[in-house]
């Protein structure tokens, strides 16, 4: 599976962006997909995830209520809709995928994902 993240940019606080994660591979619809981000000088952190086939979604507390994960199975694409953006959301955003969903206790761990996209920069100005 190869992942291609896109959609980042420079926006003002309070506005929205939608990130896309396009994947190759026929069975991608069943893959768990996670979004992570890494700000300068900080560790990579979990943002959101979808368990595969849209069964469950998970969000970090910092984005809950503002970000939404969705999937277009026909396009093999996963989206991260980001609303009410804040300067603290500034980071490089990565999508990641794994063929096996290991459960809610593991979905936030970057080590659980075998496939990673290249990252897309999101910058939110105040």
Buried (B, 14 or more C-beta within 10 A) or exposed (E): BEBBBBBBEEBEBEEEBEBBBBBEBEEBBBBBBBBBBBBEEEEBBBBBBBBBEEEBBBBBEBBEEBBBBEBEEEEBBBBBBBBEBBEEBBBBBBBBBBBEBEEEEBBBEBEBBEBBBEBBEBBBEE
